[in-house]
Amino acid sequence: MERPRVWYLAVLLLSGADPVAWAGETSPNLKQWIQGPVRYIATPPEIDAFRSLKEDSARGGFIEAFWSKRDPTPNTLINEFRQLFWERVNEANSTFLDSPGPGWKTDRGKIYILHGAPTRIEDDLFAQTNPNAGRGLIRWFYEGGAEGHPELGPVVVVPFARDLAGEFRLSHDPRLASEFYDWDTIQRRSQYERWLQADLLSTSRSPLAIMLDLGKMQEIPSQEEVILDRVETYEAFGSGPLPLEIQRYRDPSARGIVVSLTVSVPADAADSRPAILARFTPRDATRTSIVLGEESFQFEGEGEDRQAQSRSILLPGAYDLIVLAVIPRSSSSSIHKSVLTLTEDERDTGIRLSDVVLARDLEPLPYESLSSYSEPYIVGSFRVVPRVRDTVPLGEDVALFYEVYGGSVPYRITYRLEGREADGPWVPLGSPVVQDGGQGAQGWSLSTGSRWPLGEYRVQILVEDAGGASQSAQITFQLVAPEPT
């Protein structure tokens, strides 16, 4: 079988093509629309709602709304999700021709539409997978994970066995779906049956786990997962780096660690608002990914200072982080990929500090009732707008914010400003500033003046509690010339 083409959404996101009227949505019998390929991605409430409609005018409006809420970049002329979906339907129809019906109705068509082309295909048209079935076995490999389901692991194998009618059907036989299945020496040899059962049960991916994975493959992936997976697959799609800041705070509700993502997204000439998506994928395969959709990002600032922030609560552990920003009506896109490690919060021993924020705007909230750790730009009882880049224009304040956890109040806090010489060493500037603070939230600022030389500076922070325990931190910044007015 000819391997289907792989359609990369990264290319579609940057495409300037005109919208396309797709077959199946221009049919005069709109009542049948929900029975077509869209049934693979429609939710049960959407199916019920469509079936309750009596007029084609209402059905047409429903269809447009159906695709509109799945549009990753609503400010552009093209709905990339809709376009990708129908491209895959057309590919399925033109590729899976060994069935009396259209290709999209086959089991291979369904998996292809939901997850795209496999990275590798194995087939043996004479394999006898079951004495009560026909001969033939095709196995699709998704190496790097299944699109929309990162929790399934780095390699997912999807087997299709031919039935007595000659159709290739999705098989839930865990042996056929195991990546440990030896294609050349094990198939069709009954003496290996006992070994297969014992070996598969001894691996971390048991037959039950494999069967559950195959069930997951037939579930509808979210549009955010589809976009992020395809961007990760297509490494060379010409994105620039995406500046961002990550801050971590203790979650007062003890559900995990509050992680704040702040992304720099300067306004373009048309002042288009970018679509931003982020995903935290745990290195622990037993845990599911956390996706931050574009609706969760809140924008702040204008022009070159514009940025967006979102929050999530994560359990301790290591995560693969990917953040994507796409500017509508242009070919501008940016991507960030990194590994984020969150350590256990030692709540009952010692004194700890949150990440220190170099803030552009820092002020206490006027009312205690406004305190929050889930709302962007709010940290407890303070409004904190970070500087995504470590630069401070001359004449603006150097503002710092952090939280202190544990220990015995009152705290004694020492701030020491240092400058970097041209040949490398750091030298103290002025006398240290010492403050007493009984609260966990700490804000500190220092004004810069015309006599300050431009260059690299840092602030050393030492926090001591009443019992003698201490914790230190430092933050570095560049003092730069102010923007011309």
Residue pairs with C-beta under 8 A, 6 or more apart in sequence:
1 95
1 121
1 123
1 138
2 95
3 117
3 118
3 121
4 91
4 92
4 95
4 112
4 117
5 91
5 117
6 116
6 117
6 233
7 84
7 87
7 88
7 91
7 116
7 117
8 230
8 233
8 234
8 237
9 80
9 84
9 226
9 227
9 230
9 231
9 234
10 230
10 231
10 234
10 237
10 239
10 333
11 234
11 237
12 78
12 80
12 83
12 84
13 72
13 73
13 80
13 227
13 231
13 326
13 333
14 237
14 238
14 326
14 331
14 333
15 78
15 80
16 331
17 78
18 77
18 78
19 77
19 78
19 79
20 83
20 86
22 82
22 86
22 89
23 86
24 33
24 36
24 37
24 86
24 89
25 33
25 63
27 33
30 56
30 59
30 60
30 63
31 56
31 59
33 50
33 59
33 63
34 42
34 47
34 50
34 51
36 104
37 85
37 89
37 104
37 113
38 66
38 85
39 47
40 110
40 113
40 114
40 220
41 70
41 85
41 114
41 220
42 50
42 66
43 220
46 66
49 62
50 59
50 62
53 59
53 62
67 79
67 81
67 82
68 74
68 79
70 79
70 81
70 82
70 223
71 79
71 80
71 81
71 82
72 80
72 81
72 223
72 224
72 227
72 275
72 277
72 294
72 326
73 80
73 275
73 326
73 328
74 275
75 272
75 273
75 275
75 328
75 329
76 328
76 329
80 227
81 223
81 226
81 227
84 226
85 113
88 112
88 113
88 116
89 104
89 109
89 113
91 112
91 117
92 102
92 103
92 104
92 106
92 108
92 109
92 112
92 113
93 102
93 103
93 104
93 109
94 103
95 103
95 112
96 103
96 106
96 108
96 109
96 112
97 103
98 166
98 168
99 105
99 106
99 167
102 109
103 109
104 110
104 113
106 167
106 168
107 160
107 168
107 169
107 170
108 138
108 140
108 160
108 168
110 170
110 218
111 140
111 158
111 170
111 217
111 218
114 147
114 148
114 217
114 218
114 220
114 221
115 142
115 146
115 147
115 148
115 149
115 217
115 221
116 147
116 230
118 140
118 141
118 142
118 158
119 141
119 142
119 143
119 144
120 140
120 141
120 143
121 138
121 139
121 140
121 141
122 138
122 139
122 141
122 183
123 136
123 137
123 138
123 139
124 136
124 137
124 183
124 187
125 135
125 136
125 162
126 135
126 136
127 135
127 136
127 137
127 187
127 188
128 135
128 188
129 136
129 137
129 161
129 162
129 171
129 173
129 176
130 161
130 173
132 164
133 161
133 162
133 163
133 164
134 162
134 163
134 164
134 165
134 166
135 162
136 161
136 162
136 168
137 159
137 160
137 161
137 162
137 171
137 176
137 187
138 159
138 160
138 168
139 157
139 158
139 159
139 160
139 176
139 177
139 181
139 183
140 157
140 158
140 159
140 160
141 155
141 156
141 157
141 179
142 155
142 156
142 157
142 158
143 154
143 155
144 154
144 155
144 232
144 233
145 152
145 153
145 154
145 155
145 156
145 229
146 152
146 156
146 216
146 217
147 221
147 225
147 226
147 229
147 230
147 233
148 220
148 221
148 222
148 225
148 226
148 229
149 156
149 216
149 217
149 219
149 221
149 225
150 225
150 229
150 279
150 281
150 288
150 289
151 216
151 285
151 287
151 288
151 289
152 213
152 216
152 217
153 205
153 213
153 285
155 179
156 213
156 217
157 176
157 177
157 178
157 179
157 181
158 170
158 177
158 214
158 217
159 170
159 171
159 173
159 176
159 177
160 168
160 169
160 170
160 171
161 168
161 169
161 171
161 173
161 176
162 168
162 169
163 169
170 214
170 218
171 177
172 211
172 214
172 215
174 200
174 206
174 207
174 208
174 210
174 211
175 181
175 196
175 200
175 207
177 210
177 211
177 213
177 214
178 200
178 203
178 205
178 207
178 210
179 205
180 199
180 200
180 203
181 187
181 196
185 192
186 192
186 196
200 206
200 207
200 210
201 207
205 213
221 229
222 291
224 277
224 279
224 291
224 293
225 279
225 289
225 291
227 277
227 324
228 277
228 279
228 291
228 322
228 324
231 237
231 239
231 322
231 324
231 335
232 322
232 337
237 333
238 331
238 333
239 324
239 333
239 334
239 335
240 332
240 333
240 334
240 335
241 334
241 335
241 336
242 263
242 264
242 323
242 324
242 325
242 334
242 335
242 336
243 263
243 264
243 388
243 389
244 261
244 262
244 263
244 264
244 323
244 336
244 388
245 261
245 262
245 357
245 386
245 387
245 388
246 259
246 260
246 261
246 262
246 340
246 355
247 259
247 260
247 262
247 354
247 355
247 357
247 386
248 257
248 258
248 259
248 260
248 342
248 354
248 355
249 257
249 258
249 260
249 354
249 355
249 373
249 379
249 403
250 257
250 258
250 345
250 347
250 352
250 354
250 403
250 405
251 257
251 258
251 313
251 373
252 373
255 313
256 313
256 314
256 315
256 316
257 313
257 314
257 315
257 316
257 342
257 345
258 311
258 312
258 313
258 373
258 374
259 280
259 311
259 312
259 313
259 314
259 340
259 342
260 309
260 310
260 311
260 376
260 379
260 386
261 278
261 292
261 309
261 310
261 311
261 312
261 323
262 307
262 308
262 309
262 386
262 388
263 276
263 297
263 307
263 308
263 309
263 323
263 325
263 336
263 388
264 306
264 307
264 388
264 389
265 274
265 276
265 299
265 306
265 307
265 308
265 325
265 327
266 303
266 304
266 305
266 306
267 302
267 303
267 304
267 306
268 327
268 330
268 332
270 329
270 330
272 327
272 328
272 329
272 330
273 299
273 328
274 308
274 325
274 326
274 327
274 328
275 294
275 325
275 326
275 328
276 294
276 297
276 308
276 310
276 323
276 324
276 325
277 291
277 292
277 293
277 294
277 323
277 324
278 291
278 292
278 310
278 321
278 322
278 323
278 324
279 289
279 290
279 291
279 292
279 321
279 322
280 289
280 290
280 312
280 314
280 319
280 320
280 321
280 340
281 289
281 319
281 320
281 321
281 322
282 288
282 289
282 315
282 317
282 318
282 319
283 317
283 318
283 319
283 320
284 317
284 318
287 315
287 317
290 312
290 314
292 310
292 312
296 310
296 311
297 308
297 309
297 310
297 376
298 308
298 309
298 310
298 376
298 377
299 306
299 307
299 308
300 306
300 307
300 308
300 309
300 376
300 377
300 385
301 307
301 360
301 385
304 483
305 360
307 385
307 386
307 388
309 376
309 377
309 386
310 376
311 373
311 374
311 375
311 376
313 374
314 342
315 342
316 342
316 343
316 344
316 345
317 341
317 342
318 339
318 340
318 341
318 342
319 339
319 340
319 341
319 342
320 337
320 338
320 339
320 340
321 336
321 337
321 338
321 339
321 340
322 335
322 336
322 337
323 335
323 336
323 337
324 333
324 334
324 335
325 333
325 334
325 335
326 332
326 333
327 333
345 352
345 405
346 352
346 406
347 405
347 406
348 406
349 406
350 406
350 407
350 469
350 471
351 404
351 405
351 406
351 407
351 463
351 465
351 469
351 470
351 471
352 404
352 405
352 406
352 471
353 402
353 403
353 404
353 405
353 461
353 463
353 471
353 473
354 402
354 403
354 404
354 405
355 402
356 400
356 401
356 402
356 461
356 473
356 474
356 475
357 384
357 386
357 400
357 401
357 402
358 386
358 387
358 390
358 392
358 398
358 399
358 400
358 475
358 477
359 384
359 385
359 386
359 387
359 399
359 400
359 401
360 385
360 386
360 387
360 399
361 383
361 384
361 385
361 399
362 382
362 383
362 384
362 385
362 399
362 401
362 443
362 445
363 382
363 383
364 381
364 382
364 383
364 443
365 371
365 378
365 381
365 382
365 383
368 381
370 378
370 381
371 378
371 380
371 381
372 378
372 380
373 379
373 380
377 383
377 384
377 385
378 384
379 401
379 403
379 441
380 403
380 440
380 441
381 441
382 401
382 441
382 443
384 401
387 477
390 476
390 477
390 478
391 477
391 478
391 479
391 480
392 398
392 448
392 477
392 478
392 479
392 480
393 480
393 481
393 482
393 483
394 448
394 450
394 452
394 454
394 479
394 480
394 481
394 482
395 448
395 449
395 450
395 482
396 448
396 482
397 445
397 446
397 447
397 448
398 445
398 446
398 447
398 448
398 457
398 459
398 477
399 443
399 444
399 445
400 442
400 443
400 444
400 445
400 459
400 461
400 475
401 441
401 442
401 443
401 444
402 442
402 461
402 473
403 440
403 441
403 442
404 411
404 437
404 440
404 442
404 463
404 471
405 440
406 465
407 463
407 465
407 466
407 467
407 469
408 465
408 466
408 467
408 469
409 438
409 465
409 466
410 436
410 437
410 438
410 466
411 436
411 437
411 438
411 463
411 464
411 465
411 466
412 434
412 435
412 436
412 463
412 464
412 465
413 434
413 435
413 436
413 437
413 442
413 444
413 461
413 462
413 463
413 464
414 432
414 433
414 434
414 435
414 460
414 461
414 462
414 464
415 432
415 433
415 434
415 435
415 444
415 459
415 460
415 461
416 428
416 432
416 433
416 459
416 460
416 462
417 428
417 429
417 430
417 446
417 457
417 458
417 459
418 426
418 427
418 428
418 429
418 457
418 458
418 459
418 460
419 426
419 427
419 429
419 453
419 455
419 456
419 457
420 426
420 427
420 455
420 456
420 457
420 458
421 427
426 458
429 457
433 444
435 444
442 463
446 459
448 479
452 479
453 479
454 479
454 480
454 481
455 478
455 479
456 476
456 477
456 478
456 479
457 476
457 477
457 478
457 479
458 474
458 475
458 476
458 477
459 474
459 475
460 472
460 474
461 472
461 473
461 474
461 475
462 470
462 471
462 472
463 470
463 471
463 472
463 473
464 470
